[in-house]
Amino acid sequence: MARKLKKFVIPTAGGVLVLSSLISLPMIFGGKTKVDSGYRYTVSEIKDKIFPVINEIEEKKPMKPFLEETVSKSKDFYRKDDTEDVQINSLIYYEKTYMPSTGILYSSDEKFEVVSSYDGKITKIGEDNILGKYVVIEHTNGYKTMYYSLSEVGVTEGAQVIKGDPIGLSGSNKIEGSLNNNILFETYHDGYLIDPEDFYNIDFNNQN
């Protein structure tokens, strides 16, 4: 006749198994064994790795209205808080009168291609008696750019352009008669003139 296990035997056996497991854990993870060494090395390697945060949003800034490196600045935008030297170079002499420059005059010894400073829409093409042919591009958030003194215009009103698209060729105007290859670049925000140098630093990602 088979003996029945006493009631206290089963709980005791279970306790022994649990206790054995608890004792074996330090041996596996806490003791100086090959398994422990590999485990610690792997965790340490993961913890020590630094994963840089990548800014996936690229800056959307305007560019200067030309690509050639031979183009340079002839006249600065006039600002009343600039130094005297800069202000002198920001004055335009026309018909015995000095006038503040409303933009930046870029010039070159050779004819150069004029490009759109930023994405936008061609809203007007015309010709001024003093400044010559011009193109107006409206951008988002109340910004507008004007490209004066073009010898040729290669776009049409209503056309959409992106930054760097060609819009014409450099030309001349009456305020700088000695320069045959130039462009007067004006920038506006909400109808007010702003320094093109400030316009170049605008990040349109932060304009919403």
C-alpha positions, 0 to 999 in steps of 0.5 A: 500500500503506497504511502501518502505524503504528509501535508507538510511535505509539499509546501516544504519541497516548494520552499526548497526549490524557491530557496535554491533559485534565490541562491543560484541567482547571485551565482549566475549574475553576482558571482565572478563567472564567465556568464557574469563577465559577459553580461556586465560587459554587454550592459556597460557597452550599451550604457556607454554608447551615446547616440546624438540627437539629429535635427531632421528639420533643415533650416530654410533660409534665403540666399543672396540673389546670385551664385557667382563668387565674382559678385561683390557689394558696392553699396550697403543698406542705409541704417541710421545706427551704422558707423560713419564709414558704413553710412558713407557707403550707404549713400547714393549720389544722383543728380547732385543729391545724396540719397540713402540706399534702400537695398544692397547694390551688388556688382561685378566686372562680368555679367552674372545671373540673378536668382530668386533669394527664396521660394515665392511667386512672381507678382510683378515685372516692370521697368523704372526710369532710374533703376531699370527693369525689375522683378518682384517676388512675394514670399510667405509671412509678409516678405517681399524681394525686389530685383532692380537693374536687370538687363534681361528678365527670364520669368513671367508674372504669376510663375512660382519660383524656388530658391536659386531659380534664375530670374534674369541677368545683371544690368545697369541703372542711372544711379551707378552709371559706371557699373554695367553689371549690377543689381539693386536688391531690396527686401520688405516685411509687411510693407517696410524696408528691411536690411537684406543682411537681416533677411538672409538670416531668417529661418522660415521654419520659425515663421509660422 
